Amino acid sequence: MYEDFLDDRQRPKQFYFRKKCRPVVQLTKGGEFVKEWKSAREAQSYGYIAGCITDTCRGRLKSHAGFLWVYKDDYEELEVKGVNC
């Protein structure tokens, strides 16, 4: 039994922590499209804070760094409905 546990522990960590990147869309406070990012992590490499971006996408914050941030799939839903962000 202990040997089975060790075998599981030796698997690559990516097996356990595989996450999908969720694209995000950056908008002005007026709702105009600025840029689409592959993920909040990609935007972080340009000086934004990934945690604040995801908090904005989830509605916990109103904006980050003077921009609105939404998940791409939510943005596309709003476009289809014709709602101005």
Order of alpha helices (4+ residues) and beta strands (2+ residues): alpha-alpha-beta-beta-alpha-alpha-beta-alpha
